[in-house]
Amino acid sequence: MIIVKLMGGLGNQMFQYAFGKRLSVLRNTSLKLDLSFLEDKTLNNIIRGYELGIFNFGNIIATEQDLSTFKKVQKSRFWSAIHNKLPFLMPYYTINERTHSFTPSMLESPRNSFVGGFWQTEKYFSAISEIIRKDFSFTPLQDDANKILADKITSCNSVSMHVRRGDYVSNPETTKFHGTCGLEYYKAAVKLISDKVSNCKLFVFSDDIDWVKQNLVTEIPMEYINHNIGEKAYIDMQLMSLCKYNIIANSSFSWWAAWLNANKDKIVIAPQKWFNDSSVDTKDVIPENWIKL
């Protein structure tokens, strides 16, 4: 059994699921999701809940019984000694991500592993990309506003542009670590797309539409989307994935929207600087066929 600890919002949880799914396929075993971090508000200081329920891959939430054996091994002095000296004898293994960059040895994790980390690179799961795309299939849109918007998106040379601000601006700790993509990035990305694609239209997704309207002016037609909030926020990812081309923020949310974009001729533009903290190695975050600015 592979048990994955979920942390963060929807995009992060999708990376964690994808890594766990790859391990479970490699080891021909089941995958379970541990929600204990999300449910413990003393640890989860930015309030997040389980968000993968929007996908229809079934109920694979780890039970207390699933977790109990791992917990017993973690607390055991005997197994702690074995872990340090003869780790290959461990019946259950704990795997923690050591770096943001791709580490192939992580895919050698044993059949019974408890996994913690963010795993933000497609290199961990590209070998099973069709399985991941199937697991992350969205349900058909139900409300008229989003169905009309989806029709617009699929009937033109649509370009999604994600402007993530929110806690990236309001939370000092988040600002220090993540930072935001500046206006110069978005202007350069729009110019690059417009040079490559004729008659394109921008669909702007943001948690701060007023800021975008006041600061970003282009000659390309723009439509602003900010009505999908709360439990419906994931629909923005769904709509962005329907666009033919994508300009993403330094956000796992729009990363996944672009990755799920099925257009074989898609152009994806991503920020060169993924985190504000330059000490974090992010060389593997952006897929090689995307354009970094």
Sequence and secondary structure as in RCSB ss.txt:
>XXXX:A:sequence
MIIVKLMGGLGNQMFQYAFGKRLSVLRNTSLKLDLSFLEDKTLNNIIRGYELGIFNFGNIIATEQDLSTFKKVQK
SRFWSAIHNKLPFLMPYYTINERTHSFTPSMLESPRNSFVGGFWQTEKYFSAISEIIRKDFSFTPLQDDANKILA
DKITSCNSVSMHVRRGDYVSNPETTKFHGTCGLEYYKAAVKLISDKVSNCKLFVFSDDIDWVKQNLVTEIPMEYI
NHNIGEKAYIDMQLMSLCKYNIIANSSFSWWAAWLNANKDKIVIAPQKWFNDSSVDTKDVIPENWIKL
>XXXX:A:secstr
 EEEE  SSHHHHHHHHHHHHHHHHHHT  EEEE HHHH TTT  S     GGGS S   B  HHHHHHHHHHHH
 HHHHHHHHH GGG SSEEEE   SS  GGGGG  SSEEEES    GGGTGGGHHHHHHHT      SHHHHHHH
HHHHTTEEEEEEE  THHHH HHHHHHT    HHHHHHHHHHHHHHSTTEEEEEEES HHHHHHH   SS EEEE
    GGGTHHHHHHHHHSSEEE  SSHHHHHHHHH   TT  EEE S   S TTS  TTTS TTSEE 
